[in-house]
Amino acid sequence: MNISRNMLRLLSRSARCGALLGPPRHPAARPRAAPGLGAPPGLQVRRRFHGSAARSKIPAQFVERAKKKKEEDKSLVAHDDLFEQVAREVKTKATFNKAIDVFVRRDIRRRGHVEFIYAALKKMPEFGVERELDVYNKLLDVFPKEVFVPRNFIQRMFNHYPRQQECGVQVLEQMENYGLLPSVETKVLLVQTFGEKSHPVRKYQRLMYWFPRFRHVNPFPLPRLLPRDPLDLARLGLARIANDRDAKVTVYQLPRTEVSESGAELTLPHIVGIQSPDQKELLSKHDVRRPVLVEGPFPLWLRSTCLHYYVLRADPTPPELQEEEPYDPERCFDYPLQLDLDLDRDVAEEESFDVDDLDEGPVFAMCVSSQGDQAALNQWISGLQQENPVLGRVPTLFRLQAGPRELQTQSDRDRDQDRDRDQQPPETQREAEVLMEEEEVEEEEPRRSRGVKQ
């Protein structure tokens, strides 16, 4: 019985294999070996698969995907148009939130939400909501909930839905750039959207760990909203530079407009200066035979506002003229200025140090002015002379660089060049074009010579 069962199993297996392999081929249809190759008689040459012309064409589904990708590239422009349509008159926080509500109500599935969030992040500074935490939470609420949450550890390991997670991280990075600390609502939205072990949630955890530690680390904090008055802004910048509580800020000239004798209007700039008692003492001891220098302008950035200040200083004192003043041991009891310690030193040890002391010269005063011409700075020196009479006997030299100018974009430069070119006569335009062509030819020749190997 066992033998008959085994025979039946073998017959059934052979029948299955024959059904899979198909009907046997005719002996005449077998490929023959080429003469002279000496192929063994039992070896059969496998046939190749040949595709039809219809299969070689691109399927319609791939064509549709390519069209959808082109439409997604244009979606950013469409979302920008959405913000412009909603905020036609005024760009405020209310109009920005209204644009988000319009997008959410447009489609239940919220297709194109990633492109919309990127466009919203770019438009936030224009609407003045780049520092509003509730607006960022509303943007995170645009993501569909519980769709991008990984279901197992494999999806979590391979960055489930990377495009959406990168968009969420970008929202948190912009919050970090503007110094916003996320709230509990932010974490709830991230967990509902991406899960607890996702990249945006890890970014949130890093922000919550480091932000409270570095929030007040700056010893010279600035107010969140800078004053718009140029005098108050100058006072704030000069107090930040001086770093001396005893320094006195003085307004030497207020901005005003005067009418000259010829009838022309003259706009006088504001001049605000600062000087400490130690600087006054240094200036009073300055040698009248050595001149003082007015240098500048030097840039000073207060958040996104740039100020330009000027300094009144002197060149370093030559070594042969330097005099060491005896220090006062009772000047400071907490931090003595000199320690007389008898330490046992070896014969080979040197008491000198290898640090090069660089003396840049004393600074006597600083000022901020809206105009950096010599006339305005002369007004500053005249105001300093009332409290520092030594300036009347010391020669003053001006080392002024180019004054502060507004930043000009490349498009503005091209527009100015085109306007100047149009104003030139036609003969001058032809000469300029010929010179530009010759310069281009001279630049191309060395490039070609470098590209060809000798």
For each residue, the residues with C-beta under 8 A, 3 or more apart:
1: 4 5
2: 5 6
3: 6 7
4: 1 7 8
5: 1 2 8 9
6: 2 3 9 10
7: 3 4 10 11
8: 4 5 11 12
9: 5 6 12 13
10: 6 7 13 14
11: 7 8 14 15
12: 8 9 15 16
13: 9 10 16 17
14: 10 11 17 18
15: 11 12 18 19
16: 12 13 19 20
17: 13 14 20 21
18: 14 15 21 22
19: 15 16 22
20: 16 17
21: 17 18
22: 18 19
23:
24:
25: 29 30
26: 29 30
27: 30
28:
29: 25 26
30: 25 26 27 44
31: 44 45 47
32:
33: 37 38 39 43 45
34: 37 39
35:
36:
37: 33 34
38: 33
39: 33 34 43
40: 43
41:
42:
43: 33 39 40
44: 30 31
45: 31 33
46:
47: 31
48:
49:
50:
51: 55 56
52: 55 56
53: 56 57
54: 57
55: 51 52
56: 51 52 53
57: 53 54
58: 62 63
59: 62 63
60: 63 64
61: 64 65
62: 58 59 65 66
63: 58 59 60 66 67
64: 60 61 67 68
65: 61 62 68 69
66: 62 63 69 70
67: 63 64 70 71
68: 64 65 71 72
69: 65 66 72 73
70: 66 67 73 74
71: 67 68 74 75
72: 68 69 75 112 115
73: 69 70 76
74: 70 71 77 78
75: 71 72 78 79 112 115 116
76: 73 79 80 115 118 119
77: 74 80 81
78: 74 75 81 82
79: 75 76 82 83 103 112 115 116 119 120
80: 76 77 83 84 119 122 123
81: 77 78 84 85
82: 78 79 85 86 99 102 103 116 119
83: 79 80 86 87 96 99 119 120 123 127
84: 80 81 87 88
85: 81 82 88
86: 82 83 95 98 99 102
87: 83 84 90 91 92 95 96 99 127
88: 84 85
89:
90: 87 95
91: 87 95 96 126 127 128
92: 87 95 96 127 128
93: 96 97 127 128 129 132 135
94: 97 98
95: 86 87 90 91 92 98 99 127
96: 83 87 91 92 93 99 100 120 123 124 127 129 135
97: 93 94 100 101 135 138
98: 86 94 95 101 102
99: 82 83 86 87 95 96 102 103 120
100: 96 97 103 104 120 138 139 142
101: 97 98 104 105
102: 82 86 98 99 105 106
103: 79 82 99 100 106 110 113 116 142
104: 100 101 110 142
105: 101 102
106: 102 103
107: 110 111
108:
109: 144
110: 103 104 107 113 142 143 144
111: 107
112: 72 75 79 115 116
113: 103 110 116 117 142 143 144
114: 117 118 163 164 167
115: 72 75 76 79 112 118 119
116: 75 79 82 103 112 113 119 120 142
117: 113 114 120 121 139 142 143 167 170 171
118: 76 114 115 121 122 167 170
119: 76 79 80 82 83 115 116 122 123
120: 79 83 96 99 100 116 117 123 124 139
121: 117 118 124 139 170 171 174
122: 80 118 119
123: 80 83 96 119 120 126 127
124: 96 120 121 127 129 130 135 174
125: 128 130
126: 91 123
127: 83 87 91 92 93 95 96 123 124
128: 91 92 93 125
129: 93 96 124 132 135
130: 124 125 174 178
131: 178 179 180 224
132: 93 129 135 136
133: 136 137 175 180 181 182 183 186
134: 137 138
135: 93 96 97 124 129 132 138 139
136: 132 133 139 140 171 174 175 180 186
137: 133 134 140 141 183 185 186 189
138: 97 100 134 135 141 142
139: 100 117 120 121 135 136 142 171
140: 136 137 143 168 171 186 189 190 193
141: 137 138 189
142: 100 103 104 110 113 116 117 138 139
143: 110 113 117 140 147 148 164 168 189 193
144: 109 110 113 147 148 193
145: 192 193
146: 149 192 193
147: 143 144 193
148: 143 144 160 161 164 165 193 194 195 198
149: 146 160 193 194 195 198
150: 153 155 156 160 195 197 198
151: 155
152: 155 156
153: 150 156 157
154: 157 158
155: 150 151 152 158 160
156: 150 152 153 160 195 197 198
157: 153 154
158: 154 155
159: 162 165 199
160: 148 149 150 155 156 165 195 198
161: 148 164 165 194
162: 159 165 166
163: 114 166 167
164: 114 143 148 161 167 168 193 194
165: 148 159 160 161 162 168 169 194 198 199 200
166: 162 163 169 170 199
167: 114 117 118 163 164 170 171
168: 140 143 164 165 171 172 190 193 194 198 199 200 203
169: 165 166 172 173 199 200 203
170: 117 118 121 166 167 173 174
171: 117 121 136 139 140 167 168 174 175 200
172: 168 169 175 176 182 200 203 204 207
173: 169 170 176 177 203
174: 121 124 130 136 170 171 177 178
175: 133 136 171 172 178 180 182 207
176: 172 173 179 180 207 211
177: 173 174
178: 130 131 174 175
179: 131 176
180: 131 133 136 175 176
181: 133 207 208 211 212 215
182: 133 172 175 186 187 204 207 208
183: 133 137 186 187
184: 187 188
185: 137 188 189
186: 133 136 137 140 182 183 189 190 204
187: 182 183 184 190 191 201 204
188: 184 185 191 192
189: 137 140 141 143 185 186 192 193
190: 140 168 186 187 193 194 198 200 201 204
191: 187 188 194 195 196 201
192: 145 146 188 189
193: 140 143 144 145 146 147 148 149 164 168 189 190 200
194: 148 149 161 164 165 168 190 191 198 199 200 201
195: 148 149 150 156 160 191 198 201
196: 191 201
197: 150 156 201 202
198: 148 149 150 156 160 165 168 190 194 195 201 202
199: 159 165 166 168 169 194 202 203
200: 165 168 169 171 172 190 193 194 203 204
201: 187 190 191 194 195 196 197 198 204 205
202: 197 198 199 205 206
203: 168 169 172 173 199 200 206 207
204: 172 182 186 187 190 200 201 207 208
205: 201 202 208 209
206: 202 203 209 210
207: 172 175 176 181 182 203 204 210 211
208: 181 182 204 205 211 212
209: 205 206 212 213
210: 206 207 213 214
211: 176 181 207 208 214 215
212: 181 208 209 215
213: 209 210 217
214: 210 211 217
215: 181 211 212
216: 221
217: 213 214
218: 221
219:
220: 240 243
221: 216 218
222: 226 236 240 302 303
223: 226 227
224: 131
225:
226: 222 223 233 236 302 303 305
227: 223 232 233 236
228: 232 233
229: 232 233
230: 233 234 255 270 370
231: 234 235 251 254 270 272
232: 227 228 229 235 236
233: 226 227 228 229 230 236 237 302 305 307
234: 230 231 237 238 270 272 307 368
235: 231 232 238 239 249 272
236: 222 226 227 232 233 239 240 302
237: 233 234 240 241 300 302 307 309 368
238: 234 235 241 242 247 249 272 273 274 309 366 367 368
239: 235 236 242 247 249 274
240: 220 222 236 237 243 300 302
241: 237 238 274 300 309 366
242: 238 239 247 274 276 366
243: 220 240
244: 247 276 278
245:
246: 276 277 278
247: 238 239 242 244 274 275 276
248: 274 275 276
249: 235 238 239 272 273 274
250: 272 273 274 275 383
251: 231 254 270 271 272
252: 271 272 273 367 379 380 383
253: 268 269 270 271 376 379 383
254: 231 251 268 270
255: 230 267 268 269 270 370
256: 267 268
257: 265 266 267 268
258: 265 266 268
259: 263 264 265 266
260: 263 264 265 266
261:
262:
263: 259 260
264: 259 260
265: 257 258 259 260
266: 257 258 259 260
267: 255 256 257
268: 253 254 255 256 257 258
269: 253 255 369 370 371 376
270: 230 231 234 251 253 254 255 369 370
271: 251 252 253 367 368 369 376 379 380 383
272: 231 234 235 238 249 250 251 252 367 368 369
273: 238 249 250 252 365 366 367 368 380 383 384
274: 238 239 241 242 247 248 249 250 365 366 367
275: 247 248 250 279 280 364 365 366 384 387
276: 242 244 246 247 248 279 280
277: 246 280 281
278: 244 246 281 282
279: 275 276 282 283 362 363 364 365
280: 275 276 277 283 284 364 387 388
281: 277 278 284 285
282: 278 279 285 286 362 364
283: 279 280 286 292 364 365 388 390 391
284: 280 281 388 390
285: 281 282
286: 282 283 290 292 314 362 364 390 394
287: 290 321
288: 390 393 394
289:
290: 286 287 314 315 394
291: 314 394 395 396 397
292: 283 286 312 313 314 364 391 394 395 396 397
293: 312 313 314 315 396 397 398 399
294: 310 311 312 377 381 396 397 398 399 400
295: 298 310 311 313 399 400
296: 308 309 310 311 372 400 401
297: 308 309 310 372 400 401 403 404
298: 295 308 309 310 311
299: 306 307 308 404
300: 237 240 241 306 307 308 309
301: 304 305 306 307
302: 222 226 233 236 237 240 305 306 307
303: 222 226
304: 301
305: 226 233 301 302
306: 299 300 301 302 404
307: 233 234 237 299 300 301 302 368
308: 296 297 298 299 300 368 369 372 403 404
309: 237 238 241 296 297 298 300 366 367 368
310: 294 295 296 297 298 366 367 368 369 372 377 380
311: 294 295 296 298 363 365 366
312: 292 293 294 363 364 365 366 367 381 384
313: 292 293 295 361 362 363 364
314: 286 290 291 292 293 361 362 364
315: 290 293 361
316: 359 360 361
317: 321 322 359 361
318: 321 322
319: 322
320:
321: 287 317 318
322: 317 318 319
323:
324:
325:
326:
327: 331 337 338
328: 331
329: 336 337 338
330: 333
331: 327 328 337
332: 335 336 337
333: 330 336
334:
335: 332
336: 329 332 333 339
337: 327 329 331 332
338: 327 329
339: 336
340:
341:
342:
343:
344:
345: 349 351
346: 349
347:
348:
349: 345 346
350:
351: 345
352:
353:
354:
355:
356:
357:
358:
359: 316 317
360: 316
361: 313 314 315 316 317
362: 279 282 286 313 314
363: 279 311 312 313 366
364: 275 279 280 282 283 286 292 312 313 314 388
365: 273 274 275 279 283 311 312 384
366: 238 241 242 273 274 275 309 310 311 312 363
367: 238 252 271 272 273 274 309 310 312 377 380
368: 234 237 238 271 272 273 307 308 309 310
369: 269 270 271 272 308 310 372 376 377 380
370: 230 255 269 270
371: 269 376 403
372: 296 297 308 310 369 376 377 400 403 404
373: 376 377 403
374: 377 378 398 400
375: 378 379
376: 253 269 271 369 371 372 373 379 380
377: 294 310 367 369 372 373 374 380 381 398 400
378: 374 375 381 382
379: 252 253 271 375 376 382 383
380: 252 271 273 310 367 369 376 377 383 384
381: 294 312 377 378 384 385 391 396
382: 378 379 385 386
383: 250 252 253 271 273 379 380 386
384: 273 275 312 365 380 381 387 388 391
385: 381 382 388 389 391 392
386: 382 383
387: 275 280 384
388: 280 283 284 364 384 385 391
389: 385 392 393
390: 283 284 286 288 393 394
391: 283 292 381 384 385 388 394 396
392: 385 389
393: 288 389 390
394: 286 288 290 291 292 390 391
395: 291 292
396: 291 292 293 294 381 391
397: 291 292 293 294
398: 293 294 374 377
399: 293 294 295
400: 294 295 296 297 372 374 377 403
401: 296 297
402: 405
403: 297 308 371 372 373 400
404: 297 299 306 308 372
405: 402 408
406:
407:
408: 405 412 413
409: 412 413
410: 413 414
411: 414 415
412: 408 409 415 416
413: 408 409 410 416 417
414: 410 411 417 418
415: 411 412 418 419
416: 412 413 419 420
417: 413 414 420 421
418: 414 415 421 422
419: 415 416 422 423
420: 416 417 423 424
421: 417 418 424 429 432
422: 418 419
423: 419 420
424: 420 421 428 429 432
425: 428 429
426: 429 430
427: 430 431
428: 424 425 431 432
429: 421 424 425 426 432 433
430: 426 427 433 434
431: 427 428 434 435
432: 421 424 428 429 435 436
433: 429 430 436 437
434: 430 431 437 438
435: 431 432 438 439
436: 432 433 439 440
437: 433 434 440 441
438: 434 435 441 442
439: 435 436 442 443
440: 436 437 443 444
441: 437 438 444 445
442: 438 439 445 446
443: 439 440 446 447
444: 440 441 447 448
445: 441 442 448 449
446: 442 443 449 450
447: 443 444 450 451
448: 444 445 451 452
449: 445 446 452
450: 446 447
451: 447 448
452: 448 449
453:
454:
